Amino acid sequence: MNSKYIMLPLTLLMMAMACTKVKDYNEPVSDDPTKPGVITNIKVANFNGGSYITYSLPASGNILYVKAEYVIDEKTGRKRQTKSSYYSDSITVQGFAENKEYAVTLTTVTRSNVESDAVTVNVFPDTPVYRQVAKTIRMQPDFGGLNVQITNVDKKPVGVIVLYKPEGADNYAIYEQKFSDFAEVGFSSRGFDTLPKQFAVYITDQWGNNSDTVFQTISPLYEEQLDKSKFFGNALPSDGVIGFSWQLANLWNGNNGGTGWHTVQENKPMPIVATFGLGVSAKISRFVLHGRSGYEYAHGNPKVFSIWGSDKPAPADQVLPVFAEEGTVLGDWVNMGNYEWPGPPSGAPPTAPTATDRSVFNRGMEFNVPFTAPKTRFIRLAVSESWSGATFAHAMEITLFGNTN
């Protein structure tokens, strides 16, 4: 018998079962009309922006969940609803806008969607995290813009919103947004000349609460691209050995193709380091690094790396670690930043980037240098991990920006 005729009845049977399953899912799981009892023995433990509520469930085998309904911002009337399974004896209510008393209505709900009488409990959440973070906002001039710093000791998700009011405009508009749950957050918003600018910052959270706005007039610092004609190689004994007739100077020859910096393919300890001089003492703001085309997200292209600097006239060699915190000083060298090249923006695996992923990679990647990094005369590019995990590294071009005054 032809197999397609065997499969047809089986397919129809499976379709019928699937339809029945969907129908049952949409129907009440119980037709018991009994009204459930209320929760008892309620206790409240407050935390920043919310409260934990514990309770005892009524003696009923038909309860599906406990529901909490509450207003989180009395000024706007915004509400939230939270549910907790009958397997639990607690429910969390959070997202409150202020450190004040709020009423929470609690009901039990059965499998027949029958609700109990409501029980109201008052909670008094501690100061919400977004308000705590807003008190730590710090703004200061940075290269081509401003630098923003916040402290988030609770490590809860918050958004830092930067506003800018152009000259002659009536209102501020959002210029940049950063979201993070890190304990310390710092970033720079750039793209401005050095004339005084009106900026503002506020903090938001995942429930739509916004802090008061902090306003400040800031004159951005002057930034320029460092003159590559002044760069020079300054290989140190612990630097990676260059191979394949490539040259360290190719890193700043203005040619992203052809040859660049490439170390020998041997079993060498990480990190793989390249050292060069800038010809000037400069406070670095950012840099653009170009990887090797044709090997996007692969081979010896840098994946995890750091930048070390020294403002000494002739810094001594120093074996660098695979990782060190920013600001770490070893001999004549200071860690000026730790970096990781982002993966393919499409979400594809690095081993199978799309054409767009390759295009993004080959445009080069810009990285910011922390504003706290000191001035430097020398740079060490230290590759801790290549995209292939190999013990060699290569890059095509590096362009640095900053201020030499």
Legacy VTK file of the C-alpha trace (Angstrom):
# vtk DataFile Version 3.0
C-alpha trace
ASCII
DATASET POLYDATA
POINTS 405 float
0.000 0.000 0.000
1.207 3.473 -0.831
2.538 5.123 2.362
0.730 8.413 1.666
-2.624 6.646 2.184
-1.457 5.256 5.528
-0.351 8.708 6.710
-3.602 10.500 5.813
-5.840 8.964 8.542
-3.046 9.384 11.096
-2.674 13.040 10.179
-6.429 13.618 10.468
-6.439 11.915 13.875
-3.612 14.114 15.116
-5.412 17.229 13.836
-8.577 16.203 15.653
-6.657 15.619 18.880
-4.965 19.005 18.525
-8.304 20.753 18.015
-9.763 19.013 21.056
-6.738 20.051 23.143
-7.096 23.716 22.175
-10.818 23.644 22.896
-10.270 22.126 26.332
-7.561 24.694 27.101
-9.966 27.559 26.457
-12.707 26.122 28.634
-12.754 26.478 32.437
-10.717 23.764 34.130
-13.519 23.383 36.664
-17.248 24.100 36.835
-17.377 24.330 40.640
-19.205 27.615 41.442
-18.162 27.614 45.107
-16.765 30.931 46.281
-13.327 30.443 47.842
-12.293 31.650 51.255
-9.925 34.538 51.807
-6.230 34.433 52.641
-5.293 34.912 56.293
-2.249 35.418 58.513
-0.948 38.167 56.214
2.555 39.551 56.817
4.448 42.229 54.918
8.188 42.713 54.370
9.110 45.859 52.471
12.056 46.418 50.146
13.137 49.168 47.761
10.170 49.906 45.539
8.071 46.933 46.628
6.944 44.462 49.252
6.839 40.727 49.893
3.457 39.566 51.193
3.129 36.164 52.850
-0.149 34.544 53.816
-2.013 31.327 54.551
-4.334 29.943 51.877
-7.898 28.939 52.715
-8.669 25.241 53.006
-9.855 24.638 49.484
-8.591 22.233 46.843
-9.982 24.300 43.990
-7.777 27.416 44.293
-5.704 28.257 41.209
-3.902 31.447 42.222
-3.835 34.536 44.423
-4.204 37.900 42.701
-2.857 41.251 43.881
-4.100 44.528 42.399
-2.596 47.881 43.317
-1.885 51.415 42.147
1.843 52.089 41.757
1.617 55.826 41.061
-1.232 57.781 42.614
-0.387 60.885 40.560
-1.056 59.105 37.259
-3.316 56.312 38.470
-1.084 53.622 36.921
-1.985 50.145 38.168
-0.390 46.711 38.277
-1.697 43.200 38.763
0.404 40.325 40.074
-0.512 36.644 40.391
0.969 33.866 42.484
0.323 30.138 42.072
-1.498 28.138 44.733
1.793 26.292 45.214
3.178 29.439 46.857
2.353 31.180 50.116
3.692 34.581 49.056
3.326 37.247 46.401
5.599 40.129 45.390
4.215 43.570 44.612
6.622 46.095 43.118
7.040 49.062 40.819
5.819 51.661 43.316
6.777 55.217 42.469
7.401 56.508 45.977
8.383 55.641 49.525
4.890 55.852 51.010
1.883 53.751 52.001
-0.078 51.934 49.296
-3.157 49.699 49.458
-2.970 46.233 47.883
-6.146 44.245 47.202
-5.725 40.454 47.463
-8.168 37.816 46.243
-8.041 34.079 45.757
-9.244 32.722 42.415
-10.489 29.184 41.745
-10.064 26.973 38.716
-13.596 28.045 37.756
-12.431 31.688 37.758
-14.511 32.442 40.852
-12.986 35.125 43.065
-13.088 35.397 46.850
-13.972 38.487 48.796
-11.193 41.051 48.632
-8.725 41.530 51.455
-6.855 44.838 51.589
-3.397 45.133 53.091
-1.299 48.274 53.349
2.339 48.162 52.299
5.028 50.808 52.756
7.815 50.134 50.227
11.262 51.548 50.860
12.692 54.197 48.524
12.479 52.894 44.923
15.808 52.103 43.279
15.341 54.624 40.470
15.026 57.405 43.059
18.135 56.210 44.891
20.112 56.108 41.657
18.906 59.585 40.643
20.622 61.033 43.728
23.976 59.768 42.390
23.799 61.391 38.920
27.099 63.042 38.042
27.701 65.009 34.837
30.994 66.452 33.626
32.528 67.687 30.369
33.937 65.017 28.070
35.482 64.978 24.633
32.867 66.218 22.203
30.085 66.048 24.790
29.429 65.057 28.373
30.244 62.121 30.611
27.501 60.681 32.848
28.130 58.554 35.933
25.649 56.831 38.261
25.856 54.387 41.167
23.317 51.556 41.465
24.189 49.677 44.652
21.180 47.347 44.369
22.141 46.381 40.793
18.548 46.634 39.601
17.648 47.504 35.976
17.418 51.248 35.409
17.567 53.540 32.428
19.740 56.665 32.224
18.129 59.186 29.885
20.223 62.049 28.488
18.353 65.117 27.245
19.709 67.960 25.125
18.248 71.383 24.382
19.668 72.890 21.164
20.266 76.623 21.098
17.040 78.425 20.264
14.851 75.386 20.990
11.989 75.599 23.470
12.210 72.063 24.817
14.668 69.344 25.697
14.656 66.153 23.625
16.053 62.697 24.329
19.598 62.468 22.960
20.737 59.093 24.319
19.464 56.265 26.526
21.446 53.644 28.421
19.950 50.698 30.327
21.954 48.669 32.826
21.886 46.744 36.097
25.593 47.303 36.830
26.617 48.746 40.200
28.574 51.519 38.450
27.515 52.936 35.096
29.483 55.488 33.109
29.211 56.551 29.491
29.790 59.533 27.221
27.374 61.257 24.856
29.301 62.892 22.013
28.825 64.805 18.795
29.076 68.404 20.037
31.390 71.362 19.581
33.074 73.066 22.533
30.479 75.833 23.058
28.331 75.630 26.239
25.435 73.182 25.894
22.305 72.582 27.968
22.028 68.943 29.068
19.766 67.098 31.473
19.568 63.563 32.871
16.867 61.558 34.596
16.481 57.925 35.696
13.668 55.589 34.718
12.805 52.004 35.640
11.050 49.039 34.031
7.657 50.129 35.364
7.758 53.555 33.724
8.642 55.576 36.816
10.767 58.661 36.144
12.926 60.587 38.580
13.282 64.336 38.829
15.501 65.724 36.060
18.985 67.088 36.782
19.962 70.051 34.561
23.484 71.250 33.823
25.212 73.521 31.316
28.394 71.872 30.022
31.144 72.969 27.637
32.390 69.827 25.842
36.138 69.270 25.617
37.999 69.613 22.361
38.705 66.313 20.579
40.821 65.570 17.518
42.140 62.535 15.705
45.715 61.896 16.726
48.266 62.419 13.972
49.339 58.956 12.813
52.439 60.346 11.112
53.884 60.794 14.596
53.288 57.171 15.645
56.282 54.830 15.863
56.911 51.219 16.750
58.275 50.550 20.217
58.450 46.756 20.466
59.234 45.450 23.951
60.620 42.010 24.861
57.201 40.691 25.960
55.475 41.807 22.734
54.172 39.228 20.278
56.607 38.208 17.570
55.448 39.578 14.198
55.363 37.111 11.300
54.534 36.700 7.622
56.548 39.817 6.673
53.858 42.032 8.171
54.865 45.164 10.106
53.717 46.811 13.314
53.632 50.157 11.480
50.859 48.744 9.267
48.545 49.347 12.232
48.550 53.080 11.469
49.356 53.321 7.746
45.781 54.309 6.820
45.182 51.111 4.849
42.515 48.787 6.247
43.247 46.152 3.599
46.456 44.531 2.457
48.712 43.712 5.370
48.532 44.768 8.992
49.899 43.577 12.321
50.073 39.763 12.535
51.992 37.673 15.072
53.471 34.237 14.456
51.175 31.219 14.672
52.905 29.493 17.546
51.896 28.341 20.991
52.516 31.658 22.721
51.105 32.689 26.136
48.304 35.223 26.124
47.918 38.135 25.934
49.473 38.897 22.555
50.833 42.446 22.791
51.776 45.236 20.371
53.465 48.408 21.696
53.810 51.728 19.889
54.428 55.391 20.628
52.115 58.286 19.829
54.778 60.940 19.406
52.803 63.166 21.796
51.313 62.993 25.278
47.535 62.755 24.865
44.394 62.095 26.869
42.656 59.459 24.769
38.876 59.644 24.402
38.169 56.750 22.030
39.641 54.622 19.277
38.514 52.687 16.214
39.973 49.242 15.588
39.775 47.403 12.257
40.005 43.627 12.165
41.222 41.528 9.266
38.746 41.318 6.408
37.977 37.829 5.138
38.249 36.451 8.668
35.319 38.282 10.268
34.631 36.980 13.807
37.313 34.361 13.238
41.010 33.486 13.099
43.293 35.869 14.998
40.975 38.881 15.038
40.765 40.346 18.582
37.709 39.341 20.574
38.756 40.250 24.138
41.513 42.792 24.598
42.752 45.680 26.702
44.582 48.937 26.159
47.505 49.862 28.406
49.225 53.228 28.416
52.285 54.957 29.813
53.196 58.647 29.925
56.840 57.857 30.695
59.410 59.046 28.105
60.803 55.506 27.815
58.587 52.983 29.665
60.160 49.691 30.693
58.819 46.336 29.588
56.163 44.651 31.704
54.609 41.224 31.212
50.882 41.952 31.114
48.227 39.683 32.641
45.367 38.168 30.681
43.020 40.384 32.687
43.345 43.311 35.081
40.850 45.848 36.357
40.748 49.250 34.695
43.174 51.570 36.442
45.540 48.768 37.464
49.144 49.976 37.490
51.930 47.518 36.652
55.401 48.993 36.442
55.291 51.954 34.052
51.927 50.883 32.588
48.287 51.502 33.514
45.234 49.631 32.248
43.235 52.203 30.292
40.311 49.970 29.387
39.063 46.406 28.870
37.055 45.582 25.760
35.159 42.846 23.970
34.384 43.044 20.260
30.594 42.541 19.887
29.359 39.396 18.166
27.443 39.385 14.867
24.591 41.919 15.196
22.187 39.556 13.417
22.514 37.064 16.257
24.073 34.494 13.923
26.899 32.391 15.359
30.401 33.847 14.788
31.168 30.851 12.589
28.343 31.777 10.180
28.004 35.592 10.024
25.636 37.096 7.492
26.721 39.477 4.742
25.465 42.363 6.878
27.431 41.069 9.873
30.593 41.032 7.765
29.891 44.545 6.548
29.477 45.819 10.107
32.697 44.101 11.153
34.669 45.586 8.294
33.557 49.132 9.057
35.691 48.877 12.186
34.514 49.036 15.793
34.637 52.129 17.992
35.514 51.804 21.680
35.461 54.490 24.372
38.336 55.017 26.783
37.202 55.695 30.373
37.240 59.386 31.191
39.347 58.594 34.262
42.208 57.175 32.158
45.393 59.295 32.413
47.339 60.922 29.593
49.677 58.624 27.727
52.624 58.672 25.313
52.639 54.951 24.561
49.948 52.381 23.832
49.986 48.616 24.311
47.252 46.642 22.537
46.966 43.401 24.527
44.789 40.668 22.970
43.610 38.182 25.611
41.378 36.130 23.314
41.052 35.875 19.545
37.808 34.839 17.860
39.212 31.385 17.069
40.848 30.941 20.458
44.211 30.771 18.711
47.441 31.907 20.393
48.181 34.573 17.804
46.528 37.832 16.851
46.118 40.239 13.976
44.554 43.637 13.292
44.653 46.017 10.365
44.340 49.583 11.633
43.882 51.592 14.815
42.736 55.235 14.914
42.861 57.187 18.173
41.062 60.358 19.249
41.666 62.678 22.147
43.283 65.900 23.270
46.998 66.656 23.138
46.798 69.966 25.022
LINES 1 406
405 0 1 2 3 4 5 6 7 8 9 10 11 12 13 14 15 16 17 18 19 20 21 22 23 24 25 26 27 28 29 30 31 32 33 34 35 36 37 38 39 40 41 42 43 44 45 46 47 48 49 50 51 52 53 54 55 56 57 58 59 60 61 62 63 64 65 66 67 68 69 70 71 72 73 74 75 76 77 78 79 80 81 82 83 84 85 86 87 88 89 90 91 92 93 94 95 96 97 98 99 100 101 102 103 104 105 106 107 108 109 110 111 112 113 114 115 116 117 118 119 120 121 122 123 124 125 126 127 128 129 130 131 132 133 134 135 136 137 138 139 140 141 142 143 144 145 146 147 148 149 150 151 152 153 154 155 156 157 158 159 160 161 162 163 164 165 166 167 168 169 170 171 172 173 174 175 176 177 178 179 180 181 182 183 184 185 186 187 188 189 190 191 192 193 194 195 196 197 198 199 200 201 202 203 204 205 206 207 208 209 210 211 212 213 214 215 216 217 218 219 220 221 222 223 224 225 226 227 228 229 230 231 232 233 234 235 236 237 238 239 240 241 242 243 244 245 246 247 248 249 250 251 252 253 254 255 256 257 258 259 260 261 262 263 264 265 266 267 268 269 270 271 272 273 274 275 276 277 278 279 280 281 282 283 284 285 286 287 288 289 290 291 292 293 294 295 296 297 298 299 300 301 302 303 304 305 306 307 308 309 310 311 312 313 314 315 316 317 318 319 320 321 322 323 324 325 326 327 328 329 330 331 332 333 334 335 336 337 338 339 340 341 342 343 344 345 346 347 348 349 350 351 352 353 354 355 356 357 358 359 360 361 362 363 364 365 366 367 368 369 370 371 372 373 374 375 376 377 378 379 380 381 382 383 384 385 386 387 388 389 390 391 392 393 394 395 396 397 398 399 400 401 402 403 404
